Amino acid sequence: MVKVRKTKLMKRVERSVRMPLEEAIPKLVTDLGFGNAAERMKLSKPTLHYWMTKFHVRTVIVAVGEEDVLAMQRTGRGEIERL
């Protein structure tokens, strides 16, 4: 895990979402999408993008058809592989 010195704003957001940013950012971006996650945390999109860079959170866009199923898992190296 990456050790990041957290600003007052980061600590405020952690309190509002009730979880560490290291967990909250990937979860909210996955569940809500990038723009809605920024709105939920009351951040600008550039600030959320900067924090994602600081915490080494990567995003991958995947297009899946209506009949398709996509399964992914995290490897021990912090990478994601397709099943």
FENMO-V873151 format. One record per residue. N is the residue number from 1. OMEGA is omega as a letter, one per 40 degrees, with the letter a starting at -180 (* if undefined). Layout:
<<N:OMEGA> <N:OMEGA>>
This chain:
<<1:a> <2:i> <3:a> <4:i> <5:a> <6:i> <7:i> <8:i> <9:i> <10:i> <11:i> <12:i> <13:i> <14:i> <15:a> <16:i> <17:i> <18:i> <19:i> <20:a> <21:i> <22:i> <23:a> <24:a> <25:i> <26:a> <27:a> <28:i> <29:i> <30:a> <31:a> <32:a> <33:a> <34:a> <35:i> <36:i> <37:i> <38:i> <39:a> <40:i> <41:a> <42:i> <43:i> <44:i> <45:i> <46:i> <47:i> <48:i> <49:i> <50:i> <51:i> <52:i> <53:i> <54:a> <55:i> <56:i> <57:i> <58:i> <59:i> <60:i> <61:a> <62:i> <63:a> <64:i> <65:a> <66:a> <67:a> <68:i> <69:i> <70:i> <71:i> <72:i> <73:a> <74:i> <75:i> <76:a> <77:a> <78:i> <79:i> <80:i> <81:i> <82:i> <83:*>>
